[in-house]
Amino acid sequence: MIDTPLSLYIHFPWCARKCPYCDFNSHEVKGEIPETRYVETLLRDLEFEVESESRTTLRSIFMGGGTPSLFSPEAISNLFVGIKDRFDISKSEITLEANPGTFDQEHFDGYHEAGVNRLSIGAQSFSADALARLGRIHGPDEIELAYDGARQAGFNRINIDLMHGLPGQTLENALNDLKRAIELEPEHISWYQLTIEPNTRFYKYPPVLPKDSVLEDIFIAGNDLLKSAGFVQYEVSAYSLPSEESRHNLNYWQFGDYLGIGAGAHGKISRANQVFRTTKNRMPTEYLQHPKGKSKIVDSNELKLEFLLNTLRLTNGFDLSLFEETTGLSPGLLDSFLEQAIPKGFLVRSINQIIPTEKGRLFLNDLLMLVD
């Protein structure tokens, strides 16, 4: 097992309003957010994480939520000061998620000045009706205001998050959303299908979703539209202009290591031929009191499945050497899986490169069922 690139995920658990489809660790704001205390706790959390960490450079930092853009630029700047005491982030990709409904030009200017160099704007749809059904706090106009504000602040790397397969959505609706996003000329578009998850309002009160045949038409036509606009699909739900892939998400999908700090954050760390998963207290009040999380060793069977679950999301798949380098396991442990998946048309093999076919990407869950 070799030293893999190291990333840092930072979770901000508060949001203005909980969306009915959201199963992330997010909590509606009640009163003022304890910004200063939370940043101080994040840095305490980081201290615990780096106690046995020899790597001194971060490939990327990703601030997700919840809604990180509820935090002031001063809070983000103070956070970076603490991170720089422990890591070199001079060449790191640093992404912050922003809700268009919280757009503030001074905030965007301040984030950029603090060192954020990539912004991810949670548009989800450009349809006012769809946004209302999704419980979003913004409309289509706010998306464009936020995007223009990000460019004005100096951001030259912007991602737009879009969902498809929305309640009542037609093929025309879905393609209109994509066209609006493409017209803005972002460097990256994350285009993912709505899924109904447990412990959400949509799970309790299921909306009527498009039929499978419509979903398939949306997926095929949407892929063609993005490709014709110059976007390259490099992961199941990720499309970028050439060389504009998300370095942070690539590190996830290539089974790299990442520290996770913040309420409910998860991490993955490799040490001495073992892989550890870390978790933190989900409730913000508990996390503020006890930021030190728990860790467990991932056993070999679980490790094999986790590796495949991540790397087979990538259009280019993985090299067999990566399996050994990131898990410490012999590539021979994949023989049985490959002997089943390749004849079924889920995968192709080119020397040591294992590549999912279109069928394999579309039916990833079925493919992973073949893992013994």
N, C-alpha and C positions, 0 to 999 in steps of 0.2 A: 504494500500500500504506500503510495507516495503522498506528499503534501499537495492537496488540491487547492485551488483558489479559495479565498475566504471572503464572504460577503456579510453584510449586517442588515438584518430586518428590524425595524423599529415600529412598534404598534401604538397607535393613538386611538383609544377606545371610545371616544365621545363623538356623537353626531347630532345634527340639529333635529333629525327625525328618523326613526327606524323605518326602513323600507319593508314592504310586506314580503319581499322575496329574499331578504338578507338573512343569512345564517352565520355571518361573521360575528366576532366578539365586539359588538357595538352597543352603546348605551346612550339614550337620549339625554341631552344636556339639561340639567335642572339646577339653575343658578349659574354661578361662575365656574369655569374650568380652573382647577388648581394648577395653573401652568408651571409656576416656579417650582412647586413641590414635585410635580410629575417629572420635570426635567431632571431635578436633583435625584429622584428615585431611579430614573433611567440610567443615570451615570453610576449610581451605586450598583445597579443590576449589571452594568457593563464590567465593573470592577470584579464582581464575582465570576463573570464569564471568562475574563482574560487571565485569571490566576494561573492556569496551566496552559496558556496559549502562547506558542513561540512565534507565530506569524505576526508580522508588524505592518502589513499592507492590506488594505481592503480593496477588493476588485470593484465592489459596488455597495451602495447604501440605498435601501428602499424604505420610505416612510409611508405606511399604509394604515388603514383604519376599518371602521370609524372614519373620521374626517380630519386628517392632519391640517388642512387649511383653516381649521378653526383656531389653530395656534398662531400666536403673533410671530413676526419675523425675529423679534428679540429672543423669544424662547428657542426658536430653531437655531439662531446664531450661538446662543449659550450652550446648546446641546453640542454643536459642532466643536466648540472650544474644548469641551471635555473629551470628545472623541479623538481630537487631534493630539491630546496628551498621551494617547495610547496607540494610535495608528497613524500611518502616513495615508492621507486621503487626497493627496495632490493630484492623482490621476484617476480617482474613483468616479464612476458614474453615480450620481446622486439624484434620486428621483423622489418627488413628493406628489402624493395624490391630492387632487383638488376637486371639490364639488363646485360646479358653476354657481350654485345658489349661495355660496359664501364668498363669491368673487369680490375682491377689493384691490384696486390698483396698487395702493401703498404696500399691501401684503405681498403681492406678486413681485414688486420691485425689491422689497426687503428680502424675500426668499432667495432671489437671484444674487443679490449682494452678499447674502450670508454664505453662499456656496452651492446652493441647489442648481444643478445644470440640466435637469430633465424634469418636465412637468407631465403628469398624467391626469387628463381631464375626464371626469366621470360623466359623459354625456348620456349614455344608455340609449337615447332615441332623440330624433329631431321632431317627433310628432307630439303636439301638445296633449292630445288625447291619450297617447301611450304613456307619456310622462306622468299624467295624472293617475292613470291606472297603476303605475309602478310606485306611486307615492313619493315621487321626487319633489324636491322643494324649488326646482327651477323649471323654466320653460325653454323653448328653442332659442329665443333671443339671448338669454343669459349664457348659453353655450358659446355663441359667437362673440359676445362681449368678453367672456373669460379667455377665449382663444386669442382674440386681438390684444387683450391686456397682457397675455403671456408673451406674445411677440414683442410688444412694446417694452416689456421689462427686460428683454434681451435673451429669452429662451430660444435656442435654435434646435432643440430636440423636444418634441411634444408628441405624446401619445393621446389618442382619443379612445375611450372605452365605449363600445356599442354592444347592445344585446339584440338577439333576434329570436324568433319563435315566441313573440310576446302575445298576450291575450288578444284575440281578435285580429292578429296581424296577417295581412295578405302578402303575397310575393311582391306586389307593387310597393306596399308600405315599406317592406324590409329593404328593397333596393333603393327607395328614395332616401332612407336613412343613410345608407352607404354613400350615395351620391353626394349628399350634403356634407358628410365627413370628408370625402375625397376632395371636394371643392375648396375646403379650408387649407389643403396642402400640408397636413401633418407628416411627420417622418415615420409615424408608427400608428397602426390601428389594431386594437384588440377587439375581436368580433366573436363573441361567444353566445352560445344558446342558453336561454333561460331554462333552468331546471328547478323543480319544486323540491325544496329541502325540508326535512323535519324541523320542528320548532320555529316555523315561520307562519305568518298570517296566511300566506298563500297555501300552505299545507293544511291549515285548519279550514280555510274557505277556498277550495281550489277554483281558480279561474278556468275558463274554456280556452284551451290552447289550440294552435293550428294542428291539423291532422298530419300524420307522418309523411304523407305524399307531398304536402305543402312544405313541410320542413326540408325535405330532400330537394325540392325545387329551389327553395331559398338558398340552401347551402351551395348547390351547383352554380346557380346564376350569380350569387354573391362572390364566389371564388373567381369566376370568370371576369366579373366587373373589377375586382381588386387587381387581378393580374393585368388586365388591359390598362389600368391606371399606373402600372409600374411597381406595384407592391408584390413582394415575394412572401409566400407562406413558408415560414420556417418552423412552425409549431401548430398544433391543432387549431388554436384560436388566435394566433399571432401573425401579423402581416407587417412587413416593414419595407421601406425603400432600401436599396442596396447599402450594406454596411451600417444600417441603423437599427439592428436588432437590440432588444433589451439585454444588456450584459448581465443584469441581475437575474432575470428569469432564465437566461441561458445557463447560468450557474446552477440554478435549481434543477433544470431539466437534464443537465450533464452530470448530475449527482455530485456537484461540488458541495463544499461545506459552507454553513452560514450560522452566525450567532443570531439568536432571537431575543430581543429585549422589549419590555413593555407588557401591559396586562394581557394575558392570554397568548403571548408570543410563543412560537415554537422554534427550535433550532436543530441543526444536524452537525455533529462534529466527529471527525475521524482522529483516533489516537491509538498508536501501538496495535495496529491490525484489528481494531474494534471501532464500531460506529455507535455513537451515543445520540439519542433523541432527548432534547430538553423541552420542558414546558414550564410556564409561569402561571401564577394565580390569574384567573379570568376576571374576577370582579375588581374594578379599579380601587375600591376602598381597601380590599384585602391586599392587593398588590402594593399599594402605597405603604402599607405596614410591613409587608414581607415580600420584597422583590426577588429574593433568592429562590430559584425554581428547583425543579426535580429533574433528574436524568435517569435514563435506563439504557442498557445495552440492547442493541437490535440483534436478534438471533439470525443465523445464516439464512433460514428459509424466508423470513420476513424481509431480510436485506435484499435477497434476490428479487422478490416481488416489487419492493420499493424502487429498486434500480430500473426494472423494466417499466414500471408505472410511469416513471419520469422520462426516461430516454426514448421510449417508443412514442411519446407525444411529438418528438422532433421529426420533421420531414426527412432529414438525413439519417435518422436513427443513431446508431452508435458503433464504434469499433470495439471488437472483443477485448482489446487491451485495456480499454477504459473500465470494463467490468472488474478486471483484476486490480487495476490501479486504485479504484475508488471503494471497492468492497473488501479487498484482500482475499477474495475467493477465486478458485480456479474457473476459467471459462468453460471447462468441461461440465460444470454443473448446469450449463444451459443446453447441453446436447439434446436431452429428451424434449425440452420445450421447442427447440428449433426443428427437430425431426417431425413434430406435429404441425407446427405453425406454417412452415414453408410449403409443404404439399397442399395445405388448405388455402393457399393464396393470400395469407395474411402478411407474410414477410418474403423478402428476397435477400439472398446473400451474395455479396461481391467481395471475394477473398475473405477478409476479416470484418467487413462492414455489414451490419445487419440493418436493413432498411424496411420500414413498414410500407406496404402498398397502400393504395387509396382505400381498398377494402379493409386493411388493417387499421387505418386511422379512423375510418367510419365506424368500425365495430371493435374499438379498442377493448371494451369490457369483455367481449366474447374471446378476443385474443388472449387476454390475461387469465381467462378461466383455464387455459391450457397449461399454466404454470403449476408444476407439481411440488 
